[in-house]
Amino acid sequence: MTTVFIISAPSGSGKSTLVNELRSRVGGLKFSVSYTTRPPRGSEVNGREYFFVPRSEFEDMIARDEFLEYAQVFGNYYGTARRFLREAQQSGDDLLLDIDVQGAAQIKNKIPDAASVFVLPPDRQTLEWRLRHRGEDPEAVICRRLDTARREIENYDKYDYILVNDRLETSVDQLKAIVLSERMRHSGRPLSVEDQAVRAAAEQCRLHRVRDRLQPILESFRDGQSQR
């Protein structure tokens, strides 16, 4: 049985690094490369970061119902093709989706048993520092990304697991535990002592267990908005 894993995060939260580290440490994960109508940036390669397609081609794919989910973000389409789920099912792999909150909601509606993970920065100030120091965006885009992050973060309670990405190695270990724990849950097999430790680590990231830790993070974004 193929398990679908959804990972969402505001831009600059370190999601791509987490996903790459996870894929290097856990086998049997097929990664879905999203389609988009935006142009490539910097060293991006077609088929690696995204499949870059013309708007007309994307809309033809919508008409043919070829997307599991899609949305418009800042005037460009982004979407996950159904074929990746079919290919994962055929190969016996699980499917890893790196998508935004709009796409995650669509996937959970279609695949309720999908495991969803929301990655948060430790606070607004850290996110702003990361956005500025990666040197990709002008000031107006950074401000827009911070405002989008504030809105996205308000959707945290729609996710099964929450990761606060303040220490990369810890976050990678937690994400790996979540994936392995979900596989155990679907397998139905008895758990070894080691399995139980992995399950316990994953459960520490459950939404109901981290609510108290999230409040200062949420407040930092609300305070940042009020100061603008």
N, C-alpha and C positions, 0 to 999 in steps of 0.2 A: 504494500500500500504506500502510495506517495504522500508524504506530508508536505504541505506548503508552509513555508516560513516567510513572514512579512517583516521587513525591517524599514522603519521610517525614522526621520530625524530632520530637524531644521538644518539648512545649509550651513556648513562650518562646524558641525558637531562631531566630526570624525567618523561618520558612518562608513564612508568608502574604505578607510583604513581598517576598520573593524571587519568589514565584509571580506576584504582581501586576506586578512590574517586568519579569519575563520576558515575560508576556503583552503588555505595552505595547511591547516591542521585537522580538518575533518573531511573525510572522503564521502563520496556518494551524494554530493550536493551539486545539482545542476543550476547554474546561475542564469537568470533571465536578463538579457541585454535589452533595455527599453528602446522603443522607436521614438524619434522626435523630429519635429519640423524645424527646430532651431539649427543654426549653422554650427559647425565644429568650432571649439575654442582651443587656442594654443596648440598643444601636441596631441589633441584628441584624434583617435583613429576610428573610421567607420567600422562598426562591428565589434569594437572593443569597449569603448565607453557607452556608445549609443549606435543605433542604426539611424543615420541621418537621411531622411527622405523628404521629397517635396510635399507641400501641403496637399496637393491633388492626390498623390499616392496614399497619404495617410487617410484622407477622407474616403478614398476607394476601399481601403481596408476596413474602415468603420462600416461602410455600406454592406460589405461582405461578412460582417460580424466576426472579424478575425481577431478582435481584442478581448482579453479577459477584463481589462479595465483601460480607460483612457481619460484624460482631462486636458483642459487648456490652462496653462500657467504662464503668466506674463505674455500672453498673446501667441504662445507656441503650444502645439500639441505634444503630449507625452503619452505613451501607452505600452502595455504588456501584451505581446502576441500570444494567442491561445496555443500556438504550436509548441511553445516551451513546456507547457504542462503535459501535452501529449507525448513529447519526446522523453520527459522525465518518467512518465508512467511506463512507457515502452522499455526503458533501460533499467527500471527498478530503482531509480534515484529519487531523492527528495528535491523539491524546487525552492530556490531562494530568490525572493523578490525584494529589490531595493526600490521602494516606491513611496510617494508622498501620502499625506493623510486622506486626500480625495480617493486615490487609487486603493488605499488600504480598506476604506469603507466599502468600496465596490467589491473587492475580493472577499471580504468577510461576509458580505451579503450573499455571494454566490457559493462560497466555500466556508461555512460557519466553523468548521473544525480546523481551519488554518490557524497556526500559532503566530501571534503578532507581537512585535518587540518595538518599543519606542525608545530611541536614544536621545538623551538630554545632555546639554552642556551643564557644568556645575553652577553657572549663573550667567546672566546677560553680559556682564563685563568680560568674562572669558570668551564668550562667543564673539563679541565685537572685536576683541584682540585677535582671535584666530582669523576672522574675516579680513581684517586690515593687514595682517602680516603674511597672508598668502599672496597678496599683491596682484589679484586677478581683476578686481572690480573698482570702478570709480566710486566716489563718495555717495552719489545718488543711489547706486545699486546696493551699496552696503546698508544704507538706511532702509531701503526697501526690503532687503533680506532680513534685517532685524525686526521690522514690523511684521513681515510674514511669519517669522519664527514665533513671535508673540502669539499670533493667531493659531498657528499649528500646535503650539504647546498646550493650548487650552483643550485639545483633543486627547490629551494623554490618557484619560480614563476610559477610552474606547479600546485600549490595548491590554493584552494579557500580561505582558512583562514590561518592566521599565529598567533601563540601564542609564545610570548617571556616569558619563564618560569623563571622569576626572583623572583616572590613571589607566593608560592604555592596556597594560598587561592584565590588570584586574578585570577590565571590561571584556577583553578577549576571552579570558577564562570563564567569565559569567555567560557570555554568549555561547561559547562551546557547551557549557553545562546545560543551557536551555535546549539547544538542538539535541543533545544526547538524551536528555530527560524526556523530551517529546517523543523521540524514537522509542524509548522504553515504554512509554504510555501506550503507544499504538501497537507495540509488539505483544503486550500482555504476558510476557515471560516473567518468571520469578526474578527478583532483584538480588544481586550479590551485595556484600558489604560495600564494595567499591561503587556499585550502581546506586546504592542508597545515599552515599556521600554526594554523588553527582546530582541526584534528585534534590537533596537538601540544599545544595548550592543554587540550583535553579529556582527553587521555591522562595528563596530569599529575595528574588527579583520580581516576585508576583506583585501585581498592582496594590493589593490590600496591605502588603508588608512594607511598602515604601512610601505610602501617602504622607507620613509625617516628614520624611526627608525632602519631599517635593515642595513643601510649602515655601521655604525660603527661596527656592529657584523660581517658582511662579511669581512670588512677590518682587524679585529682582527685575523681572520683565515688566511687571505692572508699574513699578517705580520708574523704570527707564522710559516708559511711554508717557507718564505724567510729567516728566522733566523736559519733554520735547516742546 
